[in-house]
Amino acid sequence: MESSIITQVQKEESPLQSKTGQGNKSSPKKPRSRNIFKALFCCLRAQDAPQPPPPAQDTLLPPENNGTVAKVPGTCLLPEVTPQDQDKICVVIDLDETLVHSSFKPISNADFIVPVEIEGTTHQVYVLKRPHVDEFLHRMGEMFECILFTASLAKYADPVTDLLDQSGVFRARLFRESCVFHQGCYVKDLSRLGRDLHRTLILDNSPASYIFHPENAVPVVSWFDDTEDTELLNLLPVFEELSQAEDVYAKLQQLRAP
């Protein structure tokens, strides 16, 4: 199977590691153009993602205590809750290898082909939709306030989401600039959303993405091209239970119990 182009960026201007974080240090530096391709995307496989320690108190704002709304200087990442979502739990949903898989190499059965401009040249990104993603998003939109949160750049992720979510399930979209860059990982700090953490969930294939708030996470297996995959379909009963919870921590703890 083709290796994924979704990569974890160490620094915007530095050479990039492979998605599994096992780059060959002895190999020659790749051309800048190829590094820019890879820098469009950022995501770690759940089974390979490193587990960084908690954020240093002197370099990052620490995550808020469970159940508090963010007290970050300036505005929160999300707008005020709309009346239609007033009583719903907020679910942050990842894009790459959670809902779709993308490649710069041509894919004969691509669901979308998205043009992305890089240094004045337009390149084609081939996107596969995960099986059952349409049904999954439709049902999630009925039950939750759904927010797209990806560590990829908006120039790639925004047009992909336009094609993926034509019914407007996502109430807001957050991209790489909304992440906290911490020890080589783009972390999605839920305390900055402006939502009660007791009523906030995150669905992501990368544990490094929710390292600040692991107790809010519903893990999902990374997806690349398995046409028989049923992960999203299998998760729907879990989310149906969670949608009725007053406190996601208590419900998740109950669901995780043997």
Secondary structure, 3 states (H helix, E strand, C coil): CCCCCCCCCCCCCCCCCCCCCCCCCCCCCCCHHHHHHHHCCCCCCCCCCCCCCCCCCCCCCCCCCCCCCCCCCCCCCCCCCCHHHCCCCEEEECCECCCEEEECCCCCCCCEEEEEEECCEEEEEEEEECCCHHHHHHHHHHHCEEEEECCCCHHHHHHHHHHHCCCCCEEEEECHHHCEEECCEEECCHHHCCCCHHHEEEEECCHHHHCCCHHHEEECCCCCCCCCCCHHHHHHHHHHHHCCCCCHHHHHHHHHCC
